[in-house]
Amino acid sequence: MECTVSWTGASGTRSGMGFVAETGSGHILAMDGAPDEKNPANGGRNLAPRPMEALLAGTGGCTAYDVVLILKRGRHDVRGCSVKLSSERADTDPKVFTRIHMQFTVTGKGVPAGAVERAIAMSHEKYCSASIMLGKTAEITTGFEIIEA
């Protein structure tokens, strides 16, 4: 897997904290920093997600992918899946994630709670590289609800 991240600067002035990542699969992901009121040249322009937000979003995508795939392989009639992630970070550098809660909402027809619980557990214990990696610094908790389609 490869990725190239390039600093975009701001309108050619090479100030600002915008970056564009080009992934090995040929996709583009923009990232930016928070504005810095005291020194605008050192801050971002709030034009894209922060890198840590992108990391959290990628983790959500990784685990949701697993949950849907596991449920589909189990021949469950899953019709939707979302996961809301809330996190806490360390107060000092490096400001790693210290807690992450993932609240899943699975929509389907007759999807058993046990199957959803098992799919989430399998993702977090075996398949989701991102959440397993973040679990080295963060306490990860999960919850779920099922909405009948």
N, C-alpha and C positions, 0 to 999 in steps of 0.2 A: 504494500500500500504506500502511495506517495501523495504528497501535497506540497504545493508551493504557495507561500504566503508573502505578499508584497505590500509594502507601505504605499498608500496612495497619496499621502499629503493632502493639502487642501488647495484645490484649484491651481496646482502647479507650484505653489509656494513652498512646498515641503514642510508645512506646518500642519498641525492637527494630528490625530491618532487613528486615522482610517486605514484599514487593511483589507485586501481582497485575497481570498484563498482560492486556488484552482486545484481541485481534487484530481487524483489519478484517474477517476472515471470521467473527467472532463467537465465537471460542474463548478459553478462559481458560488462562493459564499462571502458576503460582505460582513465586516465586523468594524466596530468603532468604539471609541472610549467615551466616557462621560465628559461633558464640558468641565473645564477648570476655570472658575470665575477669577481666581487670583492670577493665573498665567494661561491665557487662552491658547498660546502656542503649544502648551504641554497637554492640553485636553483634547477631547474629541468633539465632534459636531453633532453627536446623537443621531446619526443617520442610519445606524444598523445595530444589531445586537452586540452586546459586549462579548468578548471571547468566553468568559465563564458562563454567560447565558447560553451561548452556542454549545458549550460542553454539556450543560444541563439538558438542553433540548435534544441533543444527540443521544444522551442516555435514555430519555423518554422514548425517542423513536426506536432505539435498540430493543428496549424491553417490550414496548407495545407490539412491535413486529413479532417478537417471540410468542407473546400471548396469543395473538391472532393465529399465527401459524400452528401452534400447539392445539388450539381449540378446533381449527379447521381439520387438522390431521385426525383429531378425535371424532370427526364427523358431527360436530356440533353446529347448529344453525346460527353462527355468529354473524351479525349484520353491522356492527359498529364497535369501535373500541377507542377510548381516549384515556389519557393518563395526565393528571394534573400533578406537577412536581412542585413542592415547596422546600426551600433549603435554608440552612444557616451556615455561615462561614466563620472561620477563625477571625478574631479581632486584630491579630498581628500578622505580618508577612511571614511565610507565605499564607495567604488567606484561603486555605483549602476549605472544601466543604466539610463540615463536621456533622451535619444532620441533613438527611434528605427523606422526605415523605412522599410516596407515590400513591395517589388515589386513582384507581382505575374505575372506569365506567364502561361496562360491557353491555351492548344491546344485542338481543337475539331472541330466538323463539325456543323456549324450553331448555335454555342453557343451565345446567346444574351448577349450583354454587361450588360444589366440590371440584368440578372441572376447572372453574375459573381460579380457585385457590391453588390447585395443583399446577396450572399453567404459569401463574405468577411465581410460585416457588421454584419451578423448573427453570424459569428465566433467570431468577436471581441466584440460584445455586449452581447452574451448569452452563447456560447459553449466553447470557447478556454480558459480553466482555466489558462494556462500559460500566454497568452497575457493579460488577464484581471488582473492577479496578477501583472505582470510587469507594467501594466498601472498605478499602484499606485505610481510609482516613475518616470516613463518614459512617455514622450509624444510619442504616437505611431501613425504613419501615414502610409497610404497604397496607392498603385497605382497598376494598372494592365494593361496588354495587352493581346489580344486574337490573337492566330495564327490559321488560318483556316487550317484544316487537308486536 
